Amino acid sequence: MTGPTHLFLTEPGFRTSRWQSAFPGAIVLDATTSAQHRAITSTDSRPAVAWVLAGMEDWERRIQALAGEGATVIAMSREPAMEELRRALGCGARGYVHAVSPPALLQQAAQAVQTGGIWLPAEVVNAVVRVLSTTLDVPGNVTRAVAPLLASLTERERAVAEAVAGGLSNKEVARRLDITERTVKAHLSAAFRKLGVRDRMQLVVRLRMAAEPDRDVG
């Protein structure tokens, strides 16, 4: 028997209709219903993605157990914080989201982790990109070495890619280029696809690799 694609493990009294709006047919269980939990995560009916509410009793152990059973786990938080994020990833979660995120964002997170990626809150990703941009010395303006890599992009896609690689958020890029955030996302998605990268961090690294060709080791 094929089990549910998505399992949401929460605590009594905390749930939202957004979970099942994002994934019709998903099962939502209170952490206290351990017998049902064991049945659903059995070998024959294991969820593709298990969503665990961080902060509830034994939440880290539950993530470890689900990940050990073969499920891809995403931690959900009522109040996202860097320390909780660190703990969630440390015990096996592949993603970390706000527990009441819009259905579309939950779907994006699920798609990312199911294809081997890691899903983090946008503000965390932007902070990491800023650090990478500084550490890797990605130039504000594309160098001659990077230009061929971005030749496949339109002028607007290139402008968005450069701004994002510099650590700007979608909102900041929209303000700088005087376009909407929706347009920024569209250009960014097109740039990612053309450059063969999945996210902002991969974009920064890809630009750095193009800007600094391999050197022979003496």
Accessible surface in RSA format (square Angstrom, percent):
REM  Atomic radii and reference values for relative SASA: ProtOr
REM  Chains: A
REM  Algorithm: Lee & Richards
REM  Probe-radius: 1.40
REM  Slices: 20
REM RES _ NUM      All-atoms   Total-Side   Main-Chain    Non-polar    All polar
REM                ABS   REL    ABS   REL    ABS   REL    ABS   REL    ABS   REL
RES MET A   1   183.52  95.0 125.65  83.2  57.86 137.8 101.18  86.0  82.34 109.1
RES THR A   2   131.75  93.7 104.55 106.0  27.20  64.8  71.62  96.2  60.12  90.9
RES GLY A   3    16.88  20.8   0.00   N/A  16.88  20.8   4.75  13.0  12.14  27.2
RES PRO A   4    24.83  18.1  11.23  10.2  13.60  49.4  22.69  18.7   2.14  13.3
RES THR A   5    77.20  54.9  68.61  69.6   8.59  20.5  36.14  48.5  41.05  62.1
RES HIS A   6    10.85   5.9  10.43   7.2   0.42   1.1   4.07   4.2   6.78   7.9
RES LEU A   7     0.13   0.1   0.13   0.1   0.00   0.0   0.13   0.1   0.00   0.0
RES PHE A   8     0.00   0.0   0.00   0.0   0.00   0.0   0.00   0.0   0.00   0.0
RES LEU A   9     0.71   0.4   0.71   0.5   0.00   0.0   0.71   0.5   0.00   0.0
RES THR A  10     0.06   0.0   0.06   0.1   0.00   0.0   0.06   0.1   0.00   0.0
RES GLU A  11    45.73  26.3  45.57  34.5   0.16   0.4  10.43  20.2  35.30  28.8
RES PRO A  12    82.58  60.2  63.51  57.9  19.07  69.3  64.29  53.1  18.29 113.7
RES GLY A  13    88.13 108.7   0.00   N/A  88.13 108.7  43.15 118.4  44.98 100.7
RES PHE A  14    45.68  22.9  44.53  27.6   1.15   3.0  45.49  27.6   0.19   0.5
RES ARG A  15   135.94  57.1 108.11  55.1  27.83  66.3  54.92  75.1  81.02  49.1
RES THR A  16    28.61  20.3  16.07  16.3  12.53  29.9  14.28  19.2  14.32  21.7
RES SER A  17    90.15  76.2  74.80  99.8  15.35  35.4  50.72 108.0  39.44  55.2
RES ARG A  18    95.83  40.2  95.43  48.6   0.39   0.9  12.30  16.8  83.52  50.6
RES TRP A  19     0.06   0.0   0.06   0.0   0.00   0.0   0.06   0.0   0.00   0.0
RES GLN A  20    87.18  48.8  81.75  59.7   5.43  12.9  18.51  39.4  68.67  52.1
RES SER A  21    68.63  58.0  41.78  55.8  26.85  61.9  25.81  55.0  42.83  60.0
RES ALA A  22     5.10   4.7   0.00   0.0   5.10  11.6   0.00   0.0   5.10  13.5
RES PHE A  23    21.57  10.8  18.29  11.3   3.28   8.5  21.57  13.1   0.00   0.0
RES PRO A  24   116.84  85.2  88.99  81.1  27.84 101.2  92.66  76.5  24.18 150.3
RES GLY A  25    67.20  82.9   0.00   N/A  67.20  82.9  42.73 117.2  24.47  54.8
RES ALA A  26     6.80   6.3   0.00   0.0   6.80  15.5   1.55   2.2   5.25  13.9
RES ILE A  27    60.40  34.4  58.30  43.4   2.10   5.1  60.40  43.5   0.00   0.0
RES VAL A  28    19.70  13.0   4.59   4.2  15.12  36.4   4.59   4.0  15.12  41.0
RES LEU A  29    15.40   8.6  14.38  10.3   1.02   2.6  15.40  10.8   0.00   0.0
RES ASP A  30    36.05  25.3  33.91  33.8   2.14   5.1   0.64   1.5  35.41  35.3
RES ALA A  31    10.13   9.3   7.86  12.1   2.26   5.2   7.86  11.1   2.26   6.0
RES THR A  32   101.62  72.3  72.92  73.9  28.70  68.4  69.35  93.1  32.28  48.8
RES THR A  33    47.16  33.5  39.38  39.9   7.78  18.5  47.15  63.3   0.01   0.0
RES SER A  34    52.94  44.7  52.13  69.6   0.81   1.9  26.94  57.4  26.00  36.4
RES ALA A  35    66.00  60.7  57.87  89.3   8.12  18.5  59.14  83.3   6.86  18.2
RES GLN A  36    96.38  53.9  92.91  67.9   3.47   8.3  32.12  68.4  64.27  48.7
RES HIS A  37    21.49  11.7  21.49  14.9   0.00   0.0  14.74  15.2   6.75   7.9
RES ARG A  38   158.03  66.4 149.09  76.0   8.94  21.3  72.42  99.0  85.61  51.9
RES ALA A  39    64.27  59.1  48.68  75.1  15.59  35.5  58.41  82.3   5.86  15.5
RES ILE A  40    23.41  13.3  21.87  16.3   1.54   3.7  23.41  16.9   0.00   0.0
RES THR A  41     9.71   6.9   3.74   3.8   5.97  14.2   0.31   0.4   9.40  14.2
RES SER A  42    48.40  40.9  38.57  51.5   9.83  22.6  40.60  86.5   7.80  10.9
RES THR A  43   111.78  79.5  92.69  94.0  19.09  45.5  61.20  82.2  50.58  76.5
RES ASP A  44   106.18  74.4  90.36  89.9  15.82  37.4  22.43  52.8  83.75  83.5
RES SER A  45     5.64   4.8   5.21   6.9   0.43   1.0   2.98   6.3   2.66   3.7
RES ARG A  46    88.32  37.1  67.68  34.5  20.63  49.1  14.61  20.0  73.71  44.7
RES PRO A  47     2.90   2.1   0.00   0.0   2.90  10.5   0.00   0.0   2.90  18.0
RES ALA A  48    42.98  39.5  26.29  40.6  16.68  37.9  37.63  53.0   5.35  14.2
RES VAL A  49     0.00   0.0   0.00   0.0   0.00   0.0   0.00   0.0   0.00   0.0
RES ALA A  50     0.41   0.4   0.41   0.6   0.00   0.0   0.41   0.6   0.00   0.0
RES TRP A  51     0.04   0.0   0.00   0.0   0.04   0.1   0.00   0.0   0.04   0.1
RES VAL A  52     0.00   0.0   0.00   0.0   0.00   0.0   0.00   0.0   0.00   0.0
RES LEU A  53     0.00   0.0   0.00   0.0   0.00   0.0   0.00   0.0   0.00   0.0
RES ALA A  54     2.36   2.2   0.00   0.0   2.36   5.4   0.00   0.0   2.36   6.3
RES GLY A  55    49.92  61.6   0.00   N/A  49.92  61.6  20.41  56.0  29.51  66.1
RES MET A  56     5.96   3.1   1.44   1.0   4.52  10.8   3.78   3.2   2.18   2.9
RES GLU A  57   150.09  86.2 132.51 100.3  17.57  41.8  56.80 109.9  93.29  76.2
RES ASP A  58    68.93  48.3  52.96  52.7  15.97  37.8   9.48  22.3  59.44  59.3
RES TRP A  59    15.62   6.3  15.39   7.5   0.22   0.5   7.92   4.2   7.70  12.5
RES GLU A  60    55.43  31.8  54.73  41.4   0.71   1.7  17.23  33.3  38.20  31.2
RES ARG A  61   123.71  51.9 120.33  61.3   3.38   8.1  64.36  88.0  59.35  36.0
RES ARG A  62    31.85  13.4  31.21  15.9   0.64   1.5   1.92   2.6  29.94  18.1
RES ILE A  63     0.00   0.0   0.00   0.0   0.00   0.0   0.00   0.0   0.00   0.0
RES GLN A  64   102.65  57.4  92.50  67.6  10.14  24.2  24.39  51.9  78.26  59.4
RES ALA A  65    39.08  35.9  25.72  39.7  13.36  30.4  37.70  53.1   1.37   3.6
RES LEU A  66     0.28   0.2   0.28   0.2   0.00   0.0   0.28   0.2   0.00   0.0
RES ALA A  67    36.52  33.6  20.17  31.1  16.35  37.2  20.52  28.9  16.00  42.4
RES GLY A  68    71.03  87.6   0.00   N/A  71.03  87.6  37.22 102.2  33.81  75.7
RES GLU A  69    62.41  35.8  53.98  40.8   8.43  20.1  30.56  59.1  31.85  26.0
RES GLY A  70    57.55  71.0   0.00   N/A  57.55  71.0  29.04  79.7  28.51  63.9
RES ALA A  71     8.32   7.6   0.32   0.5   8.00  18.2   0.86   1.2   7.46  19.8
RES THR A  72    34.32  24.4  30.51  30.9   3.80   9.1   5.64   7.6  28.68  43.4
RES VAL A  73     0.53   0.3   0.00   0.0   0.53   1.3   0.00   0.0   0.53   1.4
RES ILE A  74     0.00   0.0   0.00   0.0   0.00   0.0   0.00   0.0   0.00   0.0
RES ALA A  75     0.00   0.0   0.00   0.0   0.00   0.0   0.00   0.0   0.00   0.0
RES MET A  76     0.00   0.0   0.00   0.0   0.00   0.0   0.00   0.0   0.00   0.0
RES SER A  77     0.59   0.5   0.59   0.8   0.00   0.0   0.00   0.0   0.59   0.8
RES ARG A  78    85.12  35.7  73.57  37.5  11.55  27.5  36.74  50.2  48.38  29.3
RES GLU A  79   146.09  83.9 133.00 100.6  13.09  31.2  50.02  96.7  96.08  78.4
RES PRO A  80    50.60  36.9  24.80  22.6  25.80  93.8  25.10  20.7  25.50 158.5
RES ALA A  81    52.65  48.4  41.66  64.3  10.99  25.0  52.42  73.8   0.23   0.6
RES MET A  82   125.49  65.0 117.94  78.1   7.55  18.0 110.03  93.5  15.46  20.5
RES GLU A  83    94.28  54.1  88.49  66.9   5.79  13.8  58.14 112.5  36.14  29.5
RES GLU A  84    31.81  18.3  30.43  23.0   1.38   3.3   9.39  18.2  22.43  18.3
RES LEU A  85     7.96   4.4   7.96   5.7   0.00   0.0   7.96   5.6   0.00   0.0
RES ARG A  86   144.30  60.6 137.66  70.2   6.64  15.8  72.04  98.5  72.26  43.8
RES ARG A  87    89.37  37.5  84.03  42.8   5.34  12.7  16.87  23.1  72.49  43.9
RES ALA A  88     0.00   0.0   0.00   0.0   0.00   0.0   0.00   0.0   0.00   0.0
RES LEU A  89    60.73  33.8  44.87  32.1  15.87  39.9  45.09  31.7  15.64  42.1
RES GLY A  90    67.55  83.3   0.00   N/A  67.55  83.3  34.04  93.4  33.50  75.0
RES CYS A  91    13.86  10.5   6.66   7.4   7.20  16.9  11.01  27.9   2.85   3.1
RES GLY A  92    30.69  37.8   0.00   N/A  30.69  37.8  23.80  65.3   6.89  15.4
RES ALA A  93     5.52   5.1   0.00   0.0   5.52  12.6   0.00   0.0   5.52  14.6
RES ARG A  94    86.41  36.3  86.39  44.0   0.03   0.1  29.20  39.9  57.21  34.7
RES GLY A  95     0.00   0.0   0.00   N/A   0.00   0.0   0.00   0.0   0.00   0.0
RES TYR A  96     1.80   0.8   1.76   1.0   0.04   0.1   1.76   1.3   0.04   0.0
RES VAL A  97     2.65   1.7   0.00   0.0   2.65   6.4   2.65   2.3   0.00   0.0
RES HIS A  98    69.99  38.3  66.17  46.0   3.82   9.8  47.40  48.9  22.59  26.3
RES ALA A  99     0.13   0.1   0.13   0.2   0.00   0.0   0.13   0.2   0.00   0.0
RES VAL A 100    58.97  38.8  56.05  50.7   2.91   7.0  56.08  48.7   2.89   7.8
RES SER A 101     7.65   6.5   3.86   5.2   3.78   8.7   3.99   8.5   3.66   5.1
RES PRO A 102    70.63  51.5  70.53  64.3   0.10   0.4  70.63  58.3   0.00   0.0
RES PRO A 103    40.78  29.7  40.78  37.2   0.00   0.0  40.78  33.7   0.00   0.0
RES ALA A 104    58.91  54.2  54.91  84.7   4.01   9.1  55.84  78.6   3.08   8.1
RES LEU A 105    62.08  34.6  60.98  43.6   1.10   2.8  61.30  43.0   0.78   2.1
RES LEU A 106     0.00   0.0   0.00   0.0   0.00   0.0   0.00   0.0   0.00   0.0
RES GLN A 107    81.32  45.5  76.36  55.8   4.96  11.8  22.76  48.5  58.56  44.4
RES GLN A 108    95.60  53.5  91.30  66.7   4.30  10.2  29.91  63.7  65.70  49.8
RES ALA A 109     0.00   0.0   0.00   0.0   0.00   0.0   0.00   0.0   0.00   0.0
RES ALA A 110     3.52   3.2   3.52   5.4   0.00   0.0   3.52   5.0   0.00   0.0
RES GLN A 111   123.12  68.8 118.89  86.9   4.23  10.1  32.99  70.2  90.13  68.4
RES ALA A 112    17.99  16.5  12.53  19.3   5.46  12.4  17.75  25.0   0.24   0.6
RES VAL A 113     6.53   4.3   0.00   0.0   6.53  15.7   0.00   0.0   6.53  17.7
RES GLN A 114    89.50  50.0  55.16  40.3  34.34  81.8  20.70  44.1  68.80  52.2
RES THR A 115    87.87  62.5  64.30  65.2  23.57  56.2  67.60  90.8  20.27  30.6
RES GLY A 116    49.74  61.3   0.00   N/A  49.74  61.3  31.55  86.6  18.19  40.7
RES GLY A 117     4.20   5.2   0.00   N/A   4.20   5.2   4.20  11.5   0.00   0.0
RES ILE A 118    88.12  50.1  64.76  48.2  23.35  56.3  64.76  46.6  23.35  63.4
RES TRP A 119    56.51  22.7  55.91  27.1   0.60   1.4  53.99  28.8   2.52   4.1
RES LEU A 120    24.34  13.6  17.58  12.6   6.76  17.0  17.58  12.3   6.76  18.2
RES PRO A 121    17.05  12.4   9.23   8.4   7.82  28.4  17.05  14.1   0.00   0.0
RES ALA A 122    71.12  65.4  59.01  91.1  12.12  27.6  64.64  91.0   6.49  17.2
RES GLU A 123   112.32  64.5 101.99  77.2  10.33  24.6  62.28 120.5  50.04  40.9
RES VAL A 124    16.69  11.0  14.43  13.1   2.26   5.4  16.69  14.5   0.00   0.0
RES VAL A 125    22.56  14.8  22.56  20.4   0.00   0.0  22.56  19.6   0.00   0.0
RES ASN A 126    14.23   9.8  14.23  13.7   0.00   0.0   1.68   4.0  12.55  12.1
RES ALA A 127    49.07  45.1  46.08  71.1   2.99   6.8  48.06  67.7   1.01   2.7
RES VAL A 128    51.63  34.0  49.47  44.8   2.16   5.2  51.63  44.9   0.00   0.0
RES VAL A 129     0.60   0.4   0.60   0.5   0.00   0.0   0.60   0.5   0.00   0.0
RES ARG A 130    97.92  41.1  94.56  48.2   3.36   8.0  49.37  67.5  48.55  29.4
RES VAL A 131    95.64  62.9  91.32  82.7   4.32  10.4  95.64  83.1   0.00   0.0
RES LEU A 132    42.63  23.7  42.63  30.5   0.00   0.0  42.63  29.9   0.00   0.0
RES SER A 133    12.76  10.8   9.41  12.6   3.34   7.7   9.66  20.6   3.10   4.3
RES THR A 134   113.43  80.7  93.38  94.7  20.05  47.8  74.01  99.4  39.42  59.6
RES THR A 135    99.25  70.6  68.41  69.4  30.84  73.5  61.64  82.8  37.60  56.8
RES LEU A 136    43.75  24.4  42.23  30.2   1.52   3.8  43.75  30.7   0.00   0.0
RES ASP A 137   100.12  70.1  94.81  94.4   5.31  12.6  20.07  47.2  80.05  79.8
RES VAL A 138    20.84  13.7   3.58   3.2  17.26  41.6   3.58   3.1  17.26  46.8
RES PRO A 139    46.94  34.2  27.40  25.0  19.54  71.0  36.58  30.2  10.35  64.3
RES GLY A 140    64.71  79.8   0.00   N/A  64.71  79.8  41.51 113.9  23.20  52.0
RES ASN A 141   124.28  85.7 118.86 114.9   5.42  13.1  30.03  72.3  94.25  91.1
RES VAL A 142    26.62  17.5   3.40   3.1  23.22  55.9   4.67   4.1  21.95  59.5
RES THR A 143    53.28  37.9  45.04  45.7   8.24  19.6  53.09  71.3   0.19   0.3
RES ARG A 144   229.19  96.2 213.33 108.7  15.86  37.8  87.39 119.4 141.80  85.9
RES ALA A 145    47.26  43.4  23.28  35.9  23.98  54.6  35.07  49.4  12.18  32.3
RES VAL A 146     2.26   1.5   2.26   2.0   0.00   0.0   2.26   2.0   0.00   0.0
RES ALA A 147    33.73  31.0  31.00  47.8   2.73   6.2  31.64  44.6   2.09   5.5
RES PRO A 148    95.41  69.5  74.56  68.0  20.85  75.8  80.84  66.7  14.58  90.6
RES LEU A 149    36.18  20.2  21.78  15.6  14.40  36.2  29.33  20.6   6.85  18.4
RES LEU A 150     1.26   0.7   0.11   0.1   1.15   2.9   0.11   0.1   1.15   3.1
RES ALA A 151    78.59  72.3  46.13  71.2  32.46  73.8  54.69  77.0  23.90  63.3
RES SER A 152    66.66  56.3  41.86  55.9  24.80  57.1  50.79 108.2  15.86  22.2
RES LEU A 153    16.16   9.0   0.00   0.0  16.16  40.6   0.70   0.5  15.45  41.6
RES THR A 154    69.16  49.2  61.03  61.9   8.13  19.4  67.32  90.4   1.85   2.8
RES GLU A 155   157.05  90.2 142.56 107.9  14.49  34.5  61.41 118.8  95.64  78.1
RES ARG A 156    94.87  39.8  91.41  46.6   3.47   8.3  21.58  29.5  73.30  44.4
RES GLU A 157    13.33   7.7  13.33  10.1   0.00   0.0   0.06   0.1  13.27  10.8
RES ARG A 158    81.35  34.2  81.35  41.5   0.00   0.0  17.27  23.6  64.08  38.8
RES ALA A 159    31.94  29.4  23.02  35.5   8.92  20.3  28.59  40.3   3.34   8.9
RES VAL A 160     0.00   0.0   0.00   0.0   0.00   0.0   0.00   0.0   0.00   0.0
RES ALA A 161     0.08   0.1   0.08   0.1   0.00   0.0   0.08   0.1   0.00   0.0
RES GLU A 162    42.08  24.2  33.30  25.2   8.78  20.9  11.28  21.8  30.80  25.1
RES ALA A 163     5.80   5.3   1.71   2.6   4.09   9.3   5.48   7.7   0.32   0.8
RES VAL A 164     0.19   0.1   0.00   0.0   0.19   0.5   0.00   0.0   0.19   0.5
RES ALA A 165     1.09   1.0   1.09   1.7   0.00   0.0   1.09   1.5   0.00   0.0
RES GLY A 166    47.00  58.0   0.00   N/A  47.00  58.0  24.60  67.5  22.40  50.2
RES GLY A 167     0.68   0.8   0.00   N/A   0.68   0.8   0.68   1.9   0.00   0.0
RES LEU A 168    36.78  20.5  36.49  26.1   0.29   0.7  36.49  25.6   0.29   0.8
RES SER A 169    22.67  19.2  22.67  30.2   0.00   0.0  17.62  37.5   5.04   7.1
RES ASN A 170    26.39  18.2  24.06  23.3   2.33   5.6   7.26  17.5  19.14  18.5
RES LYS A 171   119.36  58.2 117.47  72.1   1.89   4.5  59.77  53.8  59.59  63.5
RES GLU A 172    56.67  32.5  53.68  40.6   2.99   7.1  16.61  32.1  40.06  32.7
RES VAL A 173     0.00   0.0   0.00   0.0   0.00   0.0   0.00   0.0   0.00   0.0
RES ALA A 174     8.98   8.3   7.67  11.8   1.31   3.0   7.91  11.1   1.07   2.8
RES ARG A 175   162.66  68.3 137.73  70.2  24.93  59.4  78.51 107.3  84.15  51.0
RES ARG A 176   159.05  66.8 123.42  62.9  35.63  84.8  47.60  65.1 111.45  67.5
RES LEU A 177    34.29  19.1  23.10  16.5  11.19  28.1  27.34  19.2   6.96  18.7
RES ASP A 178   130.10  91.1 109.75 109.2  20.35  48.1  29.96  70.5 100.14  99.9
RES ILE A 179    37.59  21.4  18.91  14.1  18.68  45.0  28.42  20.5   9.17  24.9
RES THR A 180    86.62  61.6  79.21  80.3   7.41  17.7  82.41 110.7   4.21   6.4
RES GLU A 181    70.77  40.6  66.42  50.2   4.36  10.4  21.47  41.5  49.31  40.3
RES ARG A 182   202.89  85.2 196.96 100.4   5.93  14.1  70.34  96.1 132.54  80.3
RES THR A 183    48.11  34.2  44.54  45.2   3.56   8.5  24.22  32.5  23.88  36.1
RES VAL A 184     0.00   0.0   0.00   0.0   0.00   0.0   0.00   0.0   0.00   0.0
RES LYS A 185   117.59  57.4 115.26  70.7   2.33   5.5  59.52  53.6  58.07  61.9
RES ALA A 186    63.39  58.3  47.08  72.6  16.32  37.1  56.62  79.7   6.77  17.9
RES HIS A 187    41.37  22.6  40.94  28.5   0.43   1.1  31.21  32.2  10.16  11.8
RES LEU A 188     8.25   4.6   8.25   5.9   0.00   0.0   8.25   5.8   0.00   0.0
RES SER A 189    64.64  54.6  58.38  77.9   6.26  14.4  29.77  63.4  34.87  48.8
RES ALA A 190    13.02  12.0  12.78  19.7   0.25   0.6  12.78  18.0   0.25   0.7
RES ALA A 191     0.00   0.0   0.00   0.0   0.00   0.0   0.00   0.0   0.00   0.0
RES PHE A 192    30.29  15.2  30.17  18.7   0.13   0.3  30.17  18.3   0.13   0.4
RES ARG A 193   170.25  71.5 144.88  73.9  25.37  60.4  81.76 111.7  88.49  53.6
RES LYS A 194    86.47  42.2  51.68  31.7  34.79  82.8  44.93  40.4  41.54  44.2
RES LEU A 195     6.23   3.5   1.52   1.1   4.71  11.8   4.55   3.2   1.68   4.5
RES GLY A 196    65.85  81.2   0.00   N/A  65.85  81.2  36.12  99.1  29.73  66.6
RES VAL A 197    17.02  11.2   4.93   4.5  12.09  29.1   7.39   6.4   9.64  26.1
RES ARG A 198   120.80  50.7  98.43  50.2  22.37  53.3  41.35  56.5  79.44  48.1
RES ASP A 199    41.45  29.0  40.58  40.4   0.87   2.1  22.87  53.8  18.58  18.5
RES ARG A 200    31.44  13.2  30.62  15.6   0.82   2.0   4.92   6.7  26.52  16.1
RES MET A 201    53.60  27.8  53.40  35.3   0.20   0.5  38.09  32.4  15.51  20.5
RES GLN A 202    70.49  39.4  65.96  48.2   4.53  10.8  28.73  61.2  41.76  31.7
RES LEU A 203     0.00   0.0   0.00   0.0   0.00   0.0   0.00   0.0   0.00   0.0
RES VAL A 204     0.00   0.0   0.00   0.0   0.00   0.0   0.00   0.0   0.00   0.0
RES VAL A 205    63.50  41.8  63.50  57.5   0.00   0.0  63.50  55.2   0.00   0.0
RES ARG A 206    87.05  36.5  85.76  43.7   1.29   3.1  19.99  27.3  67.06  40.6
RES LEU A 207     5.81   3.2   5.57   4.0   0.24   0.6   5.70   4.0   0.11   0.3
RES ARG A 208    59.46  25.0  59.32  30.2   0.14   0.3  12.69  17.3  46.77  28.3
RES MET A 209   126.31  65.4 111.71  73.9  14.61  34.8 100.28  85.3  26.03  34.5
RES ALA A 210    28.83  26.5  10.70  16.5  18.12  41.2  22.87  32.2   5.95  15.8
RES ALA A 211    24.01  22.1   4.65   7.2  19.37  44.1   4.65   6.5  19.37  51.3
RES GLU A 212    60.65  34.8  50.50  38.2  10.15  24.2  10.35  20.0  50.30  41.1
RES PRO A 213    90.88  66.2  81.40  74.2   9.49  34.5  87.82  72.5   3.06  19.0
RES ASP A 214   151.28 106.0 117.35 116.8  33.94  80.2  41.19  96.9 110.09 109.8
RES ARG A 215   181.69  76.3 155.22  79.1  26.47  63.0  68.43  93.5 113.26  68.6
RES ASP A 216   148.05 103.7 117.94 117.4  30.11  71.2  37.92  89.2 110.12 109.8
RES VAL A 217   147.24  96.9 113.42 102.7  33.82  81.5 117.20 101.8  30.04  81.5
RES GLY A 218   116.05 143.1   0.00   N/A 116.05 143.1  75.90 208.3  40.14  89.9
END  Absolute sums over single chains surface
CHAIN  1 A    11677.4       9225.9       2451.5       6297.5       5379.9
END  Absolute sums over all chains
TOTAL         11677.4       9225.9       2451.5       6297.5       5379.9
